[in-house]
Amino acid sequence: KSRMEAKGHDRMALVLFLEFFGTALFVWGIINTASPVSIPFSLFASVVIFGDITGGHFNPAVTLGVFVSLGNYGSNFLFCILIMLAQFAGGFAAIGLSWLGTFDIWNEKIGALAPTNPVTGSLDNGAEESDFSMYVAVIVNEIICTFLFVSVILMVKGEHTAGDRKGICAALVVVSTLLCVISGTNKLGACFNPSVGTAVTTYSVVRTDTEGFPNHYLYHYLWCYTIGPYIGGLSAGLFHLVHKKAHEPEDDYKSQGFNSEQTERLTNE
């Protein structure tokens, strides 16, 4: 029960391939959509198709959160790193799938993670001119939304925390993703996934014709869309380590040295 996926270590190659393929399909849906609202449903498809085998991560931040929450770090570390690499590779494979789908035909609108500073109205950070840093705004949004998103996943997948929600796990993930996307996509971008951040940024840089003008605005927030989700996923994993103890059966408390009187007192407190 402390492994990255119930049978993952016995079929590591299959799990890695399906995480790669599922992430590729998920990111392909993001690259090719004009509506951010459709993003959670792209994730829903990958989770439903591959989730029972891989655990349905398709996101390095989720993988990090699961890794931290399980606690069996020695045996899971290598598998965790390999899953993350497969997810990043899947994100870049999505770029190729998108190109094959359009046969390199010019698109009128290329999606990019390039939010506009609400104070200056420019695509730059703008901290010097306005005392308002878009870097801080974007990374805080990424951390908070990723924390919420990964926490929901850990709760509905946990042994003692899932309760009666196991049957609607994928639906809950979709709803939480949708709410996070709606909360941040218009002003701050909506990523919450390092593999999405790197793939979408790379695609926008490759496909956008800036006609000799600087294109740094297409990638200067990439570090926010990479580091932010990792911090959010790590925080969710650490929080779940503590929070899940409140959901453990009374027998588990006793096995840890608590008697019934201590357990009742802790519960009341």
C-alpha positions as CSV (number, residue, x, y, z in Angstrom):
1,K,0.0,0.0,0.0
2,S,3.1,2.3,0.3
3,R,4.1,1.9,-3.4
4,M,3.6,4.5,-6.1
5,E,1.0,2.3,-7.7
6,A,-0.6,-0.9,-6.4
7,K,1.0,-3.1,-9.0
8,G,3.4,-0.6,-10.6
9,H,6.7,-2.1,-9.5
10,D,5.7,-5.4,-11.1
11,R,4.9,-3.8,-14.5
12,M,7.0,-0.6,-14.4
13,A,7.5,-0.5,-18.2
14,L,3.8,-0.5,-18.8
15,V,3.1,2.2,-16.2
16,L,5.8,4.4,-17.6
17,F,4.5,4.0,-21.2
18,L,0.9,4.7,-20.2
19,E,1.9,7.8,-18.2
20,F,3.8,8.9,-21.3
21,F,0.9,8.2,-23.6
22,G,-1.8,9.6,-21.3
23,T,0.2,12.8,-20.7
24,A,0.7,13.1,-24.5
25,L,-3.1,12.9,-25.1
26,F,-3.8,15.3,-22.2
27,V,-1.3,17.9,-23.4
28,W,-2.4,17.5,-27.0
29,G,-5.9,18.4,-25.9
30,I,-4.6,21.5,-24.2
31,I,-2.5,22.7,-27.2
32,N,-5.3,22.2,-29.6
33,T,-8.2,23.8,-27.7
34,A,-9.3,27.4,-27.7
35,S,-11.3,27.0,-24.5
36,P,-9.6,26.4,-21.2
37,V,-12.8,24.9,-19.8
38,S,-12.2,21.8,-22.0
39,I,-8.8,21.1,-20.3
40,P,-10.2,19.2,-17.3
41,F,-12.2,16.9,-19.7
42,S,-9.0,16.1,-21.6
43,L,-7.5,15.0,-18.3
44,F,-10.7,13.1,-17.5
45,A,-10.3,11.0,-20.6
46,S,-6.7,10.0,-19.7
47,V,-7.6,9.2,-16.1
48,V,-10.6,7.0,-17.2
49,I,-8.6,5.2,-19.8
50,F,-5.3,4.6,-18.0
51,G,-5.9,5.5,-14.3
52,D,-6.5,2.0,-13.0
53,I,-3.1,0.9,-14.3
54,T,-0.9,3.9,-13.6
55,G,-2.7,5.7,-10.8
56,G,-3.7,8.5,-13.2
57,H,-1.0,11.1,-12.5
58,F,-0.1,12.6,-15.9
59,N,1.4,15.5,-13.8
60,P,4.9,15.6,-12.1
61,A,3.4,17.7,-9.3
62,V,0.8,14.9,-8.6
63,T,3.5,12.3,-8.7
64,L,5.6,14.3,-6.2
65,G,2.6,14.7,-3.9
66,V,1.8,10.9,-4.0
67,F,5.5,10.1,-3.4
68,V,5.7,12.4,-0.4
69,S,2.4,11.2,1.1
70,L,3.3,7.5,0.8
71,G,6.4,7.9,2.9
72,N,8.2,4.8,1.5
73,Y,10.9,7.0,-0.1
74,G,13.7,4.4,-0.6
75,S,11.8,2.0,-2.8
76,N,9.7,4.6,-4.6
77,F,12.4,7.3,-5.4
78,L,13.6,5.8,-8.7
79,F,10.1,5.0,-9.9
80,C,9.0,8.5,-9.0
81,I,11.8,10.1,-11.1
82,L,11.1,7.7,-14.1
83,I,7.4,8.6,-14.0
84,M,8.2,12.3,-14.1
85,L,10.5,11.8,-17.0
86,A,7.8,9.9,-18.9
87,Q,5.4,12.7,-18.2
88,F,7.7,15.4,-19.6
89,A,8.5,13.2,-22.6
90,G,4.7,12.8,-23.1
91,G,4.3,16.6,-23.1
92,F,6.9,17.0,-25.8
93,A,5.4,14.2,-27.8
94,A,2.1,16.1,-27.7
95,I,3.9,18.9,-29.7
96,G,4.6,16.3,-32.5
97,L,1.0,15.1,-32.4
98,S,-0.3,18.6,-32.7
99,W,2.0,19.3,-35.7
100,L,0.9,16.1,-37.4
101,G,-2.7,17.0,-36.8
102,T,-2.3,20.4,-38.6
103,F,0.4,19.4,-41.1
104,D,2.2,22.6,-40.0
105,I,-0.7,24.8,-41.3
106,W,-0.5,28.2,-39.8
107,N,-2.9,28.7,-36.9
108,E,-4.5,32.1,-36.3
109,K,-4.1,31.8,-32.6
110,I,-1.4,30.0,-30.7
111,G,-2.0,29.4,-27.0
112,A,0.7,30.7,-24.7
113,L,1.4,31.0,-21.0
114,A,1.9,34.8,-21.2
115,P,-0.3,36.7,-18.8
116,T,-0.7,40.4,-19.0
117,N,0.2,42.6,-16.1
118,P,-3.1,44.1,-14.9
119,V,-1.4,47.4,-13.8
120,T,0.8,48.2,-16.7
121,G,-1.2,46.3,-19.4
122,S,2.0,44.8,-20.7
123,L,3.3,41.3,-21.0
124,D,6.3,42.1,-18.8
125,N,6.7,41.5,-15.1
126,G,6.3,45.3,-14.5
127,A,7.5,45.2,-10.9
128,E,9.8,48.2,-11.3
129,E,7.1,50.4,-12.9
130,S,4.2,49.4,-10.7
131,D,5.4,47.8,-7.5
132,F,3.3,44.8,-8.6
133,S,5.2,41.7,-9.6
134,M,3.5,39.3,-12.0
135,Y,6.1,36.7,-11.1
136,V,4.8,36.7,-7.5
137,A,1.2,36.7,-8.6
138,V,1.6,33.8,-11.0
139,I,3.7,31.6,-8.8
140,V,1.4,32.1,-5.8
141,N,-1.6,31.2,-7.9
142,E,0.2,28.1,-9.2
143,I,1.2,27.0,-5.7
144,I,-2.3,27.5,-4.1
145,C,-4.2,25.9,-7.0
146,T,-1.8,23.0,-7.3
147,F,-2.0,22.4,-3.6
148,L,-5.8,22.2,-3.8
149,F,-5.8,20.1,-6.9
150,V,-3.3,17.6,-5.6
151,S,-4.9,17.5,-2.1
152,V,-8.2,16.5,-3.7
153,I,-6.5,13.6,-5.6
154,L,-4.7,12.4,-2.5
155,M,-8.0,12.5,-0.5
156,V,-10.0,10.5,-3.0
157,K,-7.2,7.9,-3.5
158,G,-6.1,7.4,0.1
159,E,-6.8,4.2,1.9
160,H,-8.6,5.8,4.8
161,T,-9.5,9.1,3.3
162,A,-11.4,8.1,0.2
163,G,-14.5,6.8,2.0
164,D,-17.4,6.4,-0.3
165,R,-15.9,8.7,-2.9
166,K,-13.8,6.2,-4.7
167,G,-16.4,5.7,-7.4
168,I,-16.4,9.3,-8.3
169,C,-12.7,9.9,-8.1
170,A,-12.2,11.0,-11.7
171,A,-15.3,13.3,-11.5
172,L,-14.0,15.0,-8.4
173,V,-10.6,15.5,-10.0
174,V,-12.3,17.1,-13.1
175,V,-14.4,19.4,-10.9
176,S,-11.4,20.6,-8.9
177,T,-9.3,21.1,-12.0
178,L,-12.1,23.1,-13.7
179,L,-12.4,25.4,-10.7
180,C,-8.7,26.0,-10.5
181,V,-8.6,26.7,-14.3
182,I,-11.5,29.2,-14.0
183,S,-9.9,30.9,-11.1
184,G,-6.6,31.7,-12.8
185,T,-6.7,31.2,-16.6
186,N,-7.9,34.7,-17.6
187,K,-5.3,36.8,-15.7
188,L,-2.6,34.5,-14.5
189,G,-2.6,31.5,-16.8
190,A,-3.6,28.1,-15.6
191,C,-1.0,25.4,-15.6
192,F,-0.6,23.5,-12.3
193,N,1.5,20.9,-14.2
194,P,5.2,21.3,-15.0
195,S,5.0,19.0,-18.1
196,V,2.1,21.2,-19.4
197,G,4.1,24.3,-18.7
198,T,7.2,23.2,-20.6
199,A,5.3,21.7,-23.5
200,V,2.9,24.6,-24.1
201,T,5.8,27.1,-23.7
202,T,7.9,25.2,-26.2
203,Y,5.1,24.9,-28.7
204,S,4.2,28.6,-28.5
205,V,7.9,29.6,-29.0
206,V,8.3,27.3,-32.0
207,R,5.0,28.1,-33.7
208,T,4.6,31.9,-33.0
209,D,6.0,34.2,-35.6
210,T,7.3,37.3,-33.8
211,E,8.7,38.8,-37.1
212,G,12.0,39.8,-35.6
213,F,10.6,41.2,-32.3
214,P,11.7,39.7,-29.0
215,N,9.7,36.7,-27.9
216,H,10.9,36.5,-24.3
217,Y,7.3,37.1,-23.1
218,L,6.5,33.6,-24.3
219,Y,8.8,31.9,-21.9
220,H,9.8,34.3,-19.1
221,Y,7.1,32.9,-16.8
222,L,8.1,29.3,-17.4
223,W,10.0,29.0,-14.1
224,C,6.7,30.0,-12.3
225,Y,4.7,27.3,-14.2
226,T,7.4,24.7,-13.3
227,I,8.5,25.5,-9.7
228,G,5.0,26.7,-8.5
229,P,3.3,23.3,-9.2
230,Y,6.2,21.4,-7.6
231,I,5.9,23.5,-4.4
232,G,2.1,23.0,-4.4
233,G,2.5,19.2,-4.9
234,L,5.1,18.9,-2.2
235,S,3.0,21.0,0.2
236,A,-0.1,18.8,-0.6
237,G,1.9,15.6,0.1
238,L,3.3,16.9,3.4
239,F,-0.2,18.1,4.4
240,H,-1.7,14.8,3.6
241,L,0.8,13.0,5.7
242,V,-0.5,14.8,8.8
243,H,-4.2,15.1,7.7
244,K,-4.7,11.4,6.9
245,K,-4.0,10.4,10.5
246,A,-7.3,11.9,11.5
247,H,-9.1,9.5,9.2
248,E,-7.4,6.3,10.4
249,P,-9.5,3.7,12.2
250,E,-9.3,3.5,16.0
251,D,-7.3,0.3,15.8
252,D,-4.5,2.2,14.0
253,Y,-4.3,4.6,16.9
254,K,-4.1,1.8,19.4
255,S,-1.3,0.1,17.3
256,Q,0.6,3.4,17.7
257,G,0.4,3.3,21.5
258,F,-2.9,5.1,22.0
259,N,-5.6,3.6,24.3
260,S,-9.3,4.3,23.9
261,E,-9.3,7.0,26.5
262,Q,-6.4,8.9,24.7
263,T,-8.1,8.4,21.3
264,E,-11.4,9.8,22.6
265,R,-9.6,12.8,24.2
266,L,-7.7,13.5,20.9
267,T,-10.9,13.3,18.9
268,N,-12.7,15.7,21.2
269,E,-9.8,18.1,21.1
